[in-house]
Amino acid sequence: MCVALPGRVISVQGRKAVVDFSGNQINAEAGLVSVKPGDSVLVHAGCILQVLPEDEAKFMTELFAELENL
């Protein structure tokens, strides 16, 4: 099973975006969907798959934080 993680777009330059995951920042491929700084996104294997509504992003972030504590 593969897991996609929620993050927040910090900056976009061309087809690349810097995405923040609770302080960890990565460069992700942004060519599949249109994103802008501040967007909550779902990332898998270095690719942004979709822009998430804020409530979904918050729910997923909280869920993953709970799972880390198990």
FENZI-V112448 format. One record per backbone hydrogen bond with DSSP energy under -1.0 kcal/mol. NH is the residue of the N-H (numbers start at 0). CO is the residue of the C=O. If there is no record, write none. Layout:
NH_CO ; NH_CO
This chain:
4_42 ; 6_40 ; 7_19 ; 8_38 ; 9_17 ; 10_17 ; 12_15 ; 15_12 ; 16_27 ; 17_10 ; 18_25 ; 19_7 ; 20_23 ; 23_20 ; 25_18 ; 27_16 ; 28_45 ; 29_14 ; 37_8 ; 38_35 ; 40_6 ; 41_49 ; 42_4 ; 43_46 ; 46_43 ; 47_28 ; 48_41 ; 51_39 ; 56_52 ; 57_53 ; 58_54 ; 59_55 ; 60_56 ; 61_57 ; 62_58 ; 63_59 ; 64_60 ; 65_61 ; 66_62 ; 67_63 ; 69_66
